[in-house]
C-alpha cells in the first residue's frame, strides 16, 4: 500500500526513501595531497557531481509513480497486470 496517491509520489521520493542521498561517490581514500592533481581534484569533482545530481533530481521529480504505472500498462496486453496497476 502507498502512503499517498501515486500521482503524488515521484521517482525522486522513491529514490530518497530507499537509497543513500548521494548519486556519485569519490574514492574512500583521499587523493595524494603532494600530487598537484590529487590535491585539487576533489573540489572540482564535487562541483561537477553536484550539478549532475541536481539535474538528475530535477528529472526524477517530474515523473510520478502513476505515470510509470500507465506507461507499464500501455506496454502490456495482460489485463490482470493492468488491473493491478489500477488502469
VOPAGU-2260 file (C-alpha; in pm, 1 decimal, decimal comma):
REM VOPAGU-2260
SITE   aa  ch    i         X         Y         Z
SITE  UNK   A    0       0,0       0,0       0,0
SITE  UNK   A    1     114,0     350,9     -73,6
SITE  UNK   A    2     106,6     619,3     193,0
SITE  UNK   A    3     -44,4     868,4     -52,3
SITE  UNK   A    4    -187,8     866,6    -405,1
SITE  UNK   A    5      54,6     751,2    -673,4
SITE  UNK   A    6       1,8    1081,6    -854,8
SITE  UNK   A    7     169,1    1249,9    -557,4
SITE  UNK   A    8     476,4    1024,2    -534,0
SITE  UNK   A    9     770,6    1098,4    -760,9
SITE  UNK   A   10    1064,2     882,5    -854,9
SITE  UNK   A   11    1274,8    1123,1    -651,0
SITE  UNK   A   12    1060,7    1045,8    -345,5
SITE  UNK   A   13    1116,5     674,7    -403,1
SITE  UNK   A   14    1488,5     715,8    -458,1
SITE  UNK   A   15    1529,0     917,6    -140,8
SITE  UNK   A   16    1327,6     662,7      57,5
SITE  UNK   A   17    1530,8     359,8     -46,9
SITE  UNK   A   18    1880,7     479,7    -135,5
SITE  UNK   A   19    2163,6     685,3       0,1
SITE  UNK   A   20    2120,0    1051,9     -93,7
SITE  UNK   A   21    2445,5    1056,8    -292,2
SITE  UNK   A   22    2436,0     965,7    -661,4
SITE  UNK   A   23    2810,9     993,6    -706,5
SITE  UNK   A   24    3083,4     899,5    -463,2
SITE  UNK   A   25    3450,7     978,9    -450,5
SITE  UNK   A   26    3712,0     718,8    -365,9
SITE  UNK   A   27    3709,4     636,2       4,6
SITE  UNK   A   28    4083,7     704,4      30,7
SITE  UNK   A   29    4162,3    1069,0     -23,6
SITE  UNK   A   30    4395,5    1169,1    -305,0
SITE  UNK   A   31    4765,3    1225,1    -252,4
SITE  UNK   A   32    4797,3    1582,7    -122,3
SITE  UNK   A   33    5152,7    1601,7    -259,4
SITE  UNK   A   34    5022,2    1544,6    -611,8
SITE  UNK   A   35    4928,2    1864,6    -798,3
SITE  UNK   A   36    4625,5    1689,3    -949,8
SITE  UNK   A   37    4531,3    1494,9    -638,0
SITE  UNK   A   38    4523,7    1795,7    -409,3
SITE  UNK   A   39    4284,1    1979,8    -642,7
SITE  UNK   A   40    4067,5    1708,6    -794,3
SITE  UNK   A   41    3818,3    1656,4    -510,0
SITE  UNK   A   42    3662,8    2005,7    -508,3
SITE  UNK   A   43    3644,3    2005,8    -887,4
SITE  UNK   A   44    3472,8    1666,1    -896,2
SITE  UNK   A   45    3238,7    1761,6    -611,5
SITE  UNK   A   46    3125,9    2067,3    -807,7
SITE  UNK   A   47    3066,9    1859,4   -1122,0
SITE  UNK   A   48    2884,7    1586,6    -930,0
SITE  UNK   A   49    2670,5    1847,2    -757,0
SITE  UNK   A   50    2549,0    1983,0   -1089,7
SITE  UNK   A   51    2481,9    1635,2   -1226,8
SITE  UNK   A   52    2297,2    1536,4    -909,9
SITE  UNK   A   53    2077,6    1846,8    -928,2
SITE  UNK   A   54    1988,5    1769,5   -1292,4
SITE  UNK   A   55    1906,3    1407,3   -1211,1
SITE  UNK   A   56    1691,9    1509,5    -912,1
SITE  UNK   A   57    1501,1    1760,1   -1127,9
SITE  UNK   A   58    1430,7    1486,1   -1380,8
SITE  UNK   A   59    1322,9    1228,9   -1119,5
SITE  UNK   A   60    1095,5    1485,7    -955,8
SITE  UNK   A   61     895,0    1523,5   -1279,1
SITE  UNK   A   62     792,3    1156,6   -1300,7
SITE  UNK   A   63     523,5    1011,9   -1074,3
SITE  UNK   A   64     455,3     653,1    -981,3
SITE  UNK   A   65     117,9     693,0   -1155,0
SITE  UNK   A   66     283,9     793,5   -1482,5
SITE  UNK   A   67     522,7     497,3   -1462,1
SITE  UNK   A   68     230,0     261,8   -1396,9
SITE  UNK   A   69      45,5     399,3   -1700,1
SITE  UNK   A   70     349,4     350,3   -1922,7
SITE  UNK   A   71     394,1      -6,9   -1799,4
SITE  UNK   A   72      25,8     -82,5   -1854,1
SITE  UNK   A   73      43,0      60,9   -2205,4
SITE  UNK   A   74     315,8    -188,0   -2290,9
SITE  UNK   A   75     129,6    -495,6   -2171,6
SITE  UNK   A   76    -169,2    -677,6   -2312,2
SITE  UNK   A   77    -220,3    -865,6   -1986,1
SITE  UNK   A   78    -548,1    -741,0   -1837,7
SITE  UNK   A   79    -453,1    -875,7   -1493,5
SITE  UNK   A   80    -143,2    -656,5   -1483,6
SITE  UNK   A   81    -335,6    -351,2   -1599,2
SITE  UNK   A   82    -587,9    -422,0   -1323,0
SITE  UNK   A   83    -313,9    -442,0   -1057,7
SITE  UNK   A   84    -181,4    -108,3   -1180,3
SITE  UNK   A   85    -528,3      35,7   -1136,5
SITE  UNK   A   86    -584,8     100,1   -1506,5
